[in-house]
């Protein structure tokens, strides 16, 4: 049974572009740094090969996913729902060129922690 944001992460969507898997999770808002790291690590353990995008609201998620897919395919003109993304994309887990998986702030590259 899927969990809601109050009780734990909820898997919202996933897709693969150019051989890279992306999975979106709804997480509780207001997690502490330690809580965010713990949640990200648990999700990474569950899906160790997927890049994870952690959001606290799904109202504009479809628009964000549409943008991400188009951008990944090379469409630099794809509309970006920036206001929603700035407020609701809490963190992401991505694989660095070094092979290490990092938890980063929002949809960018500012590192929060390295995951195991």
Buried (B, 14 or more C-beta within 10 A) or exposed (E): EEEEBEEBBBBBBBEEBEEEEBBBBBBBEEBEEEEBBEBBBEBBEEBEEBBBBBBBBBEBBEBBBBBBBBBBEEEEEBEBBEEBBEBBBBBBBBBEEEEEBBBBBBBEEEEBBEBE
